[in-house]
Amino acid sequence: MVIRRGARLDVPQAERLLAGPASGLPPLTLAAGSDDFLRDRVVAAFRAGAADEGADLSRLEGDDLSAEELAATLTSISLFSDARRIWIREGSKIDRATEEALLAWVDGSGEGVRVLVTTTREISELKLLQSLAEKAAVVACEAGPAETRRWVGELAREASLHLPAGAAEAIAAHAPNLLALSREMEKLRLHAAADGSVPASALSVLAGARSGASAERWATAVLSGDAARARAEAATLDAEGVGGTSCLWAIAERALAALDPQPSYGSYRKGGTSGGPALRPAEARRALHVVYQADRALKRGEIRDMEIRDYVEHGLTDAGHV
């Protein structure tokens, strides 16, 4: 399969291609975006491809690259290889003359050489990058929520890990970026059994996985009407094996803090860790009423502990509280 200029690739596609023979690559590939983890994977694949086919690999810095140096590198012949790969780091910083030299080379034959340009900038930010993108295969190195969740599964697969139920969503919700996510997955790998299964107890090593804090964040999300965040926090709690009673107390604590600001009822009265908008007295009373109903239903056997969160969310929503 040969990738032509102008193609748009995701990172897994780019990894497979860049790690393969140069014959399947266009002369120029542009990997643009702020996610360090994704750019690093693209570069690693490019290096691996060079090593596999015995190609020389040169690294050039965009902010210190002249048109003359680029031209010399593109046309130089190695005594040990007839193939060459060039990585231009932070290509957004090349000057106009170097840009023109690179574009002129792309329009030529490009025989025997493959170039990877990486940058932390988005293509839409600079005309230079837009010009390169028109001539290159483009790899997007940005990760939104959906991409982050997908990478949890990808990294688990690469490490042959079998995550407990709810773990993937919880990890994705709390990792600030993919680099942090990869470090969290490495922590889990160290706690995995020989068959790759990860016990739920191992999730305690993850950043932001302290159950008390998770219950507080869930309560804040529910009382703020943030359904998406509430679902993510619920996934964390499920993965940790935290029951509904802890969440019930977190709601009660917020409500009590709104009705009596004296610092005697727990973390919310001491400033807490979850923040969120302050509850009005009427809202706090309604929340306490729902807590009372849930507690009574639990004691009567009408609901199970694992159903408490749904019961509370529905009770508050039905009352128009959130």
Buried (B, 14 or more C-beta within 10 A) or exposed (E): EEBEBEBEBEBEBBBBBBBBEBEBBBBBBBBBBBBEBBBBBBBEBBBBBBEEBEBBBBEBEBEEBBBEEBBEBBEEEEEEBEBBBBBBBBBBBBBEEBBEBBBEBBEEEBEBBBBBBBBEBBBEEBEBBEBBBBBBBBBBBEBEEEBBBBBBEBBBEEBEBEBBEBBBBBBBBBBEBBBBBBEBBEBBBEBBEEEEEBEBEBBEEBBBBBBBBBBBBBBBBBBBEBEEBBBBBBBBBBBBBBBBBBBBBBBBBBBBBBEEEEEEBBBBBEEBEBEBEEBEEEBBBBBBBBBEBBBEBBEEEEBEEEBBBEBBBEBBBEEEBB
